Amino acid sequence: MSLIKISRDLSKKVAELQFSEPVRFVYNPLDYARAPHEAYLAAYGAGPKEAILVGMNPGPFGMAQTGVPFGEVNLVRDWLLISGKVKRPEPEHPKRRVLGFECTRSEVSGKRLWGWAKERFVTPENFFARFFVVNYCPLAFIEESGKNLTPDKLLPAERAPLIALCDAALRKTVAALSPRLVIGIGAFAEARAKAALADSAVPVGTILHPSPQSPAANRGWAKAAEIQLNALGIRL
């Protein structure tokens, strides 16, 4: 199954889910940012891959703007060379506007991850010859205040059907890309990948999440991630 079909199927199914307080707004960039999202899949999603790097869900100034996982605007446009029309989610939080590639805010996590890839591999082609980056959950959840709510904080009854859909999509993605390793970026992604792939022969590892809320990441995310990748048998 192609990554574009997996994405479209997942987008349609998660759009049918309902979420209650504290969730007030749900953004689905697989839908409103479909053009750049599918451009990313088409450009770089051909398998097999050495490893799939799995994030949690879209950040408000990353994938929520560009449709690309960890998609810091400048690196997506100028290094990955991905662009495209980004529509507006409906409804939209007034403090979390989607401006697409006109967004001037930089997502730190995305700047760290794609900035590392650029520095280490120089070209996108070199990086994607070995790796691919996906998000486990395609939805961004926003509270009334504008605060981002991560999927692990959803009500259990509302989280369960979402997880079932995301698990299935991850299994299909792994089948499509045939990696020798799946790497969760952070503890949540690692745990979900292990659960989703429990019956698979593909091993699951982890690297530090590049979030600015992580003291360890703030002390030098790239160096820490490379040490972890080396321990997983990834030679850089």
C-alpha positions as CSV (number, residue, x, y, z in Angstrom):
1,M,0.0,0.0,0.0
2,S,1.4,3.5,-0.9
3,L,2.1,6.0,1.8
4,I,-0.4,8.4,0.2
5,K,-3.2,5.9,0.4
6,I,-2.3,5.1,4.0
7,S,-2.3,8.8,4.8
8,R,-5.7,9.5,3.1
9,D,-7.3,6.5,4.8
10,L,-6.0,7.6,8.2
11,S,-7.1,11.2,7.6
12,K,-10.6,10.1,6.7
13,K,-11.0,7.8,9.7
14,V,-9.6,10.1,12.4
15,A,-11.9,12.9,11.1
16,E,-14.8,10.8,12.3
17,L,-13.7,10.8,15.9
18,Q,-15.1,13.0,18.6
19,F,-13.2,14.6,21.4
20,S,-14.4,16.5,24.5
21,E,-13.0,18.9,27.1
22,P,-10.2,19.8,27.6
23,V,-9.9,19.5,23.8
24,R,-11.6,22.4,22.0
25,F,-10.0,22.4,18.6
26,V,-8.6,19.5,16.5
27,Y,-6.3,20.2,13.6
28,N,-5.8,17.5,10.9
29,P,-3.0,18.6,8.6
30,L,-3.3,15.4,6.5
31,D,-6.5,17.2,5.3
32,Y,-5.9,20.9,5.2
33,A,-2.2,20.6,4.4
34,R,-2.6,17.7,2.1
35,A,-0.6,19.2,-0.8
36,P,2.7,19.6,1.0
37,H,2.2,16.5,3.1
38,E,1.7,14.3,0.0
39,A,4.6,16.1,-1.8
40,Y,6.8,15.0,1.1
41,L,5.5,11.4,0.9
42,A,6.0,11.3,-2.9
43,A,9.4,12.9,-2.8
44,Y,11.0,10.9,0.0
45,G,8.8,8.0,0.9
46,A,10.1,5.3,-1.4
47,G,11.4,2.2,0.5
48,P,13.1,0.3,1.7
49,K,14.5,2.3,4.6
50,E,17.1,1.5,7.2
51,A,15.0,3.1,9.9
52,I,11.7,4.9,10.4
53,L,11.8,7.7,12.9
54,V,8.4,8.1,14.6
55,G,7.3,11.3,16.3
56,M,4.2,11.9,18.5
57,N,1.9,14.3,16.7
58,P,1.9,17.6,14.9
59,G,3.4,20.6,16.7
60,P,1.6,24.0,16.3
61,F,4.4,25.6,14.4
62,G,5.7,22.5,12.6
63,M,3.5,19.9,10.9
64,A,0.4,21.9,11.8
65,Q,1.7,24.6,9.4
66,T,3.5,22.6,6.7
67,G,2.0,19.1,6.7
68,V,5.5,17.6,7.2
69,P,6.5,15.8,10.5
70,F,8.6,18.2,12.7
71,G,8.1,20.5,9.7
72,E,9.9,23.7,10.7
73,V,8.9,26.1,7.9
74,N,12.3,27.3,6.7
75,L,13.9,23.8,6.6
76,V,10.9,22.3,4.9
77,R,10.8,25.0,2.2
78,D,14.5,25.6,1.7
79,W,16.1,22.2,2.5
80,L,13.5,19.6,1.8
81,L,12.2,21.8,-1.0
82,I,8.6,21.0,-0.1
83,S,5.9,23.6,-0.5
84,G,2.2,23.7,-1.5
85,K,-1.1,25.3,-0.7
86,V,-2.1,25.0,3.0
87,K,-5.8,25.6,3.7
88,R,-7.2,26.6,7.1
89,P,-8.6,24.1,9.7
90,E,-12.2,24.6,10.6
91,P,-12.8,25.7,13.3
92,E,-9.5,27.5,14.0
93,H,-8.2,28.7,17.4
94,P,-7.6,32.5,17.2
95,K,-4.3,32.1,19.0
96,R,-3.2,29.2,16.8
97,R,-3.7,30.4,13.3
98,V,-2.5,28.2,10.5
99,L,-0.5,30.4,8.1
100,G,1.2,27.6,6.2
101,F,4.5,28.6,4.7
102,E,3.9,32.2,5.7
103,C,4.2,31.3,9.4
104,T,7.1,33.2,11.0
105,R,7.3,31.1,14.2
106,S,10.0,28.4,14.2
107,E,9.3,25.0,15.8
108,V,12.4,24.2,18.0
109,S,11.9,20.5,17.8
110,G,11.7,20.6,14.0
111,K,14.7,23.0,13.7
112,R,16.8,20.6,15.8
113,L,15.8,17.4,13.9
114,W,15.9,18.7,10.4
115,G,18.8,21.0,11.1
116,W,20.8,17.9,12.4
117,A,19.8,16.0,9.2
118,K,21.0,18.8,7.0
119,E,24.3,19.2,8.9
120,R,25.0,15.5,9.0
121,F,23.8,14.3,5.6
122,V,24.1,17.6,3.6
123,T,21.3,16.7,1.1
124,P,17.8,15.3,1.7
125,E,18.6,12.5,-0.7
126,N,21.4,11.3,1.5
127,F,19.2,11.3,4.6
128,F,16.1,9.7,3.0
129,A,18.1,7.0,1.3
130,R,18.3,5.6,4.8
131,F,15.6,7.1,6.9
132,F,12.0,8.4,6.9
133,V,10.2,10.5,9.5
134,V,6.5,10.0,10.3
135,N,4.2,11.1,13.2
136,Y,2.4,8.4,15.0
137,C,-0.8,10.5,15.4
138,P,-1.8,12.9,12.7
139,L,-3.9,15.2,14.8
140,A,-3.1,18.3,16.9
141,F,-5.2,18.9,19.9
142,I,-5.7,22.5,21.3
143,E,-7.3,23.6,24.6
144,E,-9.4,26.7,25.0
145,S,-6.3,28.6,26.2
146,G,-4.4,27.7,23.1
147,K,-2.3,25.2,24.9
148,N,-1.2,22.1,22.9
149,L,-2.6,18.9,24.3
150,T,-0.6,15.7,23.6
151,P,-2.4,12.5,22.7
152,D,-1.4,10.8,26.0
153,K,-3.5,13.3,27.9
154,L,-6.7,12.5,26.1
155,L,-9.5,10.9,27.9
156,P,-9.0,7.1,27.9
157,A,-12.3,6.4,26.1
158,E,-11.5,8.9,23.4
159,R,-7.8,7.9,23.2
160,A,-8.5,4.2,22.6
161,P,-10.2,4.5,19.1
162,L,-7.5,7.0,18.0
163,I,-4.7,4.6,19.1
164,A,-6.3,1.7,17.2
165,L,-6.3,3.7,14.0
166,C,-2.8,5.1,14.5
167,D,-1.4,1.6,15.3
168,A,-2.9,0.2,12.1
169,A,-1.5,3.1,10.0
170,L,2.0,2.6,11.6
171,R,1.9,-1.1,10.8
172,K,1.0,-0.4,7.2
173,T,3.8,2.2,7.0
174,V,6.3,-0.3,8.2
175,A,5.1,-2.8,5.7
176,A,5.4,-0.3,2.9
177,L,9.0,0.8,3.9
178,S,10.4,-2.4,5.2
179,P,12.8,-0.9,7.7
180,R,15.2,-3.0,9.8
181,L,14.4,-0.7,12.7
182,V,11.7,1.6,14.0
183,I,12.9,4.4,16.3
184,G,10.5,6.3,18.6
185,I,11.4,9.9,19.0
186,G,10.7,10.2,22.7
187,A,9.1,7.8,25.2
188,F,5.5,8.0,24.0
189,A,6.3,7.2,20.4
190,E,8.6,4.4,21.5
191,A,5.8,2.9,23.6
192,R,3.2,3.2,20.9
193,A,5.5,1.7,18.3
194,K,6.4,-1.3,20.5
195,A,2.7,-1.9,21.1
196,A,1.7,-1.5,17.5
197,L,4.5,-3.7,16.3
198,A,4.4,-6.3,19.1
199,D,3.7,-9.1,16.5
200,S,6.3,-7.8,14.1
201,A,9.9,-8.9,13.7
202,V,11.0,-5.3,13.4
203,P,12.8,-4.1,16.6
204,V,11.9,-0.8,18.2
205,G,14.4,1.6,19.7
206,T,14.3,5.2,20.9
207,I,16.1,8.5,20.8
208,L,15.7,11.6,22.8
209,H,12.9,14.0,21.8
210,P,14.3,17.3,20.6
211,S,11.7,19.3,22.5
212,P,12.8,22.6,24.2
213,Q,11.0,21.3,27.3
214,S,13.6,18.6,27.7
215,P,16.6,19.7,29.7
216,A,18.7,16.9,28.1
217,A,17.8,18.0,24.6
218,N,18.7,21.6,25.5
219,R,22.1,20.5,26.6
220,G,22.8,19.1,23.1
221,W,20.2,17.1,21.3
222,A,22.1,16.2,18.2
223,K,25.1,14.7,20.1
224,A,22.8,12.8,22.4
225,A,20.7,11.4,19.6
226,E,23.8,10.3,17.7
227,I,25.0,8.4,20.7
228,Q,21.7,6.7,20.9
229,L,21.6,5.9,17.2
230,N,25.1,4.4,17.4
231,A,23.9,2.2,20.3
232,L,21.1,1.0,18.1
233,G,23.5,0.0,15.3
234,I,23.0,3.1,13.1
235,R,26.3,4.1,11.7
236,L,26.5,7.7,10.7
